[in-house]
Amino acid sequence: MLSSSIAKDLPNAIDLPCSDDIPVDNEDQNLLPNLLLMLLAHLWSDRQDWYFGVDMAVYHTTGVSPKVPVVPDGFLSLGVERKKGGKSRRSYVVWDEQDIVPMMTLEMVSHQPGGEYEEKLAIYAKLGVLYYIVYNSEYWQRDRHQPLEIYKLVAGSYQLQIGEPYWMPEVGLAIGRYQGEFGGLSQEILTWYDAQGNRHLSAAEQANQEKERLAAFLRSQGFDPENLPET
């Protein structure tokens, strides 16, 4: 926890840029973190103690300057307000969040490497991020890494973890990949799983599943779900 005298000299969130203004060069850099956010909003709709940021500046005091942020493609913090003071955040300022650093950060590797395996790994380790996830679906062979790597901070250093989906007990979720569909196109998608490795379904998928169950039940009773008698 920062002392009151040090915290008083730090800039206010209102005065800090919300991002680094560097455009993404891969559409999945924006899509996949947002899909994680949307599913989390469904799974944790009754919780107000978490925040998932997408392409948002994270300001901290462990770098070269508190005015120089790190900007993950996605990050999850626990024990913070969903809405900061009832309002949307422009950025995530650690000293304004009771010094709570993100529990998990996500970086998406694109055709132009961004230091995901070196510089950002070191930044997140120094910051104290427990889980650092690197998703590299297209260029993993070029970079001599795996398509999905999960690192856990152990005694101040990141250790590569094994297994997918990978269970994060401190988060209460596992993360992994599956071949899904978005916007009518098939593609690999990052998503959340439970402790048993079952993929969490979106609200729309749950509704379709219930519809299919009802249709199967009606057929078992001799009714055609597409031609039910009018009442």
C-alpha positions in Angstrom: 0.0 0.0 0.0 1.4 3.4 -1.0 1.9 6.0 1.8 -0.5 8.9 1.8 2.3 11.3 0.9 3.4 9.4 -2.2 -0.2 8.8 -3.3 -0.9 12.5 -3.0 1.8 13.3 -5.6 0.4 10.8 -8.2 -1.7 12.0 -11.1 -5.5 11.7 -11.1 -7.2 9.2 -13.4 -9.0 12.1 -15.1 -5.6 13.5 -16.2 -4.2 10.3 -17.6 -4.8 9.0 -21.2 -7.1 6.0 -21.4 -4.9 4.0 -23.8 -1.6 4.2 -25.7 -3.5 5.2 -28.9 -1.8 2.4 -30.8 -4.3 0.8 -33.2 -4.7 -3.0 -33.2 -3.3 -4.7 -36.3 -5.4 -7.9 -35.9 -9.2 -7.9 -35.5 -9.0 -10.7 -33.0 -7.0 -8.4 -30.6 -10.3 -6.7 -30.0 -12.8 -9.4 -30.7 -11.5 -12.2 -28.4 -11.0 -10.2 -25.2 -14.5 -8.7 -25.7 -16.0 -12.2 -26.0 -14.3 -13.1 -22.7 -15.8 -9.9 -21.2 -19.3 -10.6 -22.5 -19.3 -14.2 -21.2 -18.0 -13.1 -17.9 -20.7 -10.5 -17.6 -23.2 -13.3 -18.1 -21.5 -15.7 -15.7 -20.9 -13.1 -12.9 -24.0 -11.0 -13.5 -24.8 -11.1 -9.8 -21.3 -10.0 -8.7 -20.1 -6.5 -8.4 -16.5 -7.2 -7.3 -14.7 -7.6 -10.6 -13.6 -5.6 -13.6 -12.5 -6.8 -17.0 -10.7 -4.2 -19.2 -10.1 -4.4 -22.9 -7.3 -2.4 -24.6 -7.2 -0.1 -21.5 -4.2 1.6 -20.0 -3.1 0.3 -16.6 -1.2 2.9 -14.6 1.1 1.6 -11.9 4.1 2.7 -9.8 6.4 -0.2 -10.6 7.6 1.1 -14.0 9.7 3.9 -15.3 7.0 6.5 -14.4 3.5 6.4 -13.0 2.5 8.3 -16.2 3.7 5.5 -18.5 1.0 2.7 -18.5 1.1 -0.8 -19.8 -1.9 -1.6 -22.1 -2.9 -5.3 -22.1 -5.3 -6.6 -24.7 -7.4 -7.7 -21.8 -7.1 -7.9 -18.0 -9.2 -9.1 -15.0 -9.1 -7.5 -11.6 -10.9 -9.0 -8.6 -12.0 -7.1 -5.4 -12.8 -3.9 -7.3 -16.0 -2.1 -8.3 -17.6 -3.0 -11.6 -18.2 0.7 -12.0 -15.7 3.0 -10.4 -17.8 5.3 -8.2 -20.8 4.3 -10.3 -19.1 5.6 -13.5 -17.2 3.9 -16.4 -13.4 3.9 -16.1 -11.3 5.8 -18.6 -8.2 3.8 -17.5 -7.3 1.5 -14.6 -5.2 3.4 -12.1 -3.8 1.0 -9.5 -3.3 3.6 -6.8 -7.0 4.5 -7.1 -8.0 0.9 -6.9 -6.7 0.2 -3.3 -3.4 -0.9 -5.0 -5.2 -3.9 -6.4 -3.3 -5.0 -9.5 -4.9 -7.2 -12.2 -5.1 -10.8 -11.3 -4.8 -11.8 -15.0 -3.5 -10.1 -18.1 -3.9 -11.2 -21.7 -1.7 -10.4 -24.7 -2.6 -11.2 -28.3 0.4 -11.7 -30.6 -0.1 -10.3 -34.1 2.1 -10.1 -37.2 4.2 -7.4 -35.6 5.7 -8.8 -32.3 5.1 -6.5 -29.3 7.5 -7.9 -26.8 4.9 -10.3 -25.3 7.5 -12.9 -24.4 10.1 -10.4 -23.0 9.3 -6.8 -22.2 5.7 -7.3 -21.2 6.4 -10.5 -19.3 8.9 -8.5 -17.2 6.5 -5.6 -16.7 3.7 -7.9 -15.5 6.0 -9.8 -13.2 7.3 -6.6 -11.5 3.7 -5.4 -11.2 2.7 -8.6 -9.5 0.1 -9.9 -12.0 -0.6 -13.5 -10.9 -1.5 -15.0 -14.4 -0.1 -13.8 -17.7 -1.6 -15.3 -20.8 -0.2 -15.1 -24.3 -2.4 -16.1 -27.2 -0.5 -16.6 -30.5 -2.7 -18.5 -32.8 -1.1 -17.6 -36.1 2.6 -16.8 -35.4 3.5 -19.3 -32.7 5.9 -21.2 -35.0 7.6 -18.1 -36.0 8.1 -17.1 -32.4 9.0 -20.6 -31.3 6.2 -20.7 -28.7 2.9 -22.5 -28.2 -0.4 -21.0 -29.5 -1.6 -20.5 -25.9 0.8 -20.1 -23.0 -0.3 -19.4 -19.4 2.3 -18.2 -17.0 1.9 -18.1 -13.2 3.9 -15.8 -11.0 5.8 -17.9 -8.4 8.3 -16.3 -6.1 8.5 -13.3 -8.3 9.1 -15.2 -11.6 6.8 -16.5 -14.2 6.6 -20.2 -14.7 4.9 -21.7 -17.8 1.9 -23.9 -16.8 0.8 -27.1 -18.4 -2.7 -28.2 -19.4 -5.7 -26.7 -21.3 -8.2 -25.6 -20.3 -6.1 -24.3 -17.5 -7.8 -23.9 -14.1 -7.0 -20.8 -12.1 -8.3 -21.4 -8.5 -7.8 -17.8 -7.5 -10.1 -16.7 -10.3 -12.6 -19.5 -10.1 -12.4 -20.1 -13.8 -10.3 -22.0 -16.4 -9.3 -20.5 -19.7 -8.8 -22.4 -23.0 -9.7 -22.5 -26.7 -12.5 -24.1 -28.8 -13.5 -24.1 -32.4 -16.6 -22.0 -32.4 -18.6 -19.6 -34.6 -18.9 -15.8 -34.6 -20.8 -13.8 -37.1 -21.4 -16.8 -39.2 -17.7 -17.7 -39.5 -15.9 -20.6 -37.9 -12.8 -19.6 -35.9 -10.8 -20.5 -32.8 -12.1 -18.7 -29.7 -10.7 -18.1 -26.3 -13.3 -18.8 -23.5 -13.9 -19.7 -19.9 -14.3 -23.2 -18.5 -15.3 -24.7 -15.2 -13.1 -26.7 -12.8 -14.2 -29.9 -14.6 -13.1 -28.6 -18.0 -16.7 -27.9 -19.2 -17.0 -24.9 -21.5 -19.2 -22.2 -20.0 -22.1 -21.4 -22.4 -23.2 -17.9 -23.4 -26.8 -16.8 -22.6 -27.7 -17.4 -26.3 -26.2 -20.9 -26.3 -28.1 -21.8 -23.0 -31.3 -20.6 -24.6 -30.7 -22.7 -27.7 -29.8 -25.7 -25.5 -33.1 -25.4 -23.6 -35.0 -25.0 -26.9 -33.4 -28.2 -28.2 -34.2 -30.0 -24.9 -37.9 -28.9 -25.1 -38.1 -30.0 -28.8 -36.6 -33.4 -27.9 -39.2 -33.8 -25.1 -42.1 -32.9 -27.4 -40.9 -35.4 -30.0 -40.7 -38.1 -27.3 -44.4 -37.4 -26.5 -45.4 -37.7 -30.1 -45.6 -34.0 -31.0 -43.8 -32.2 -33.8 -42.2 -29.0 -32.3 -42.6 -27.2 -35.6 -46.3 -27.9 -35.9 -47.8 -27.7 -32.5 -51.6 -27.4 -32.2 -52.9 -23.9 -31.6 -54.6 -23.3 -28.2 
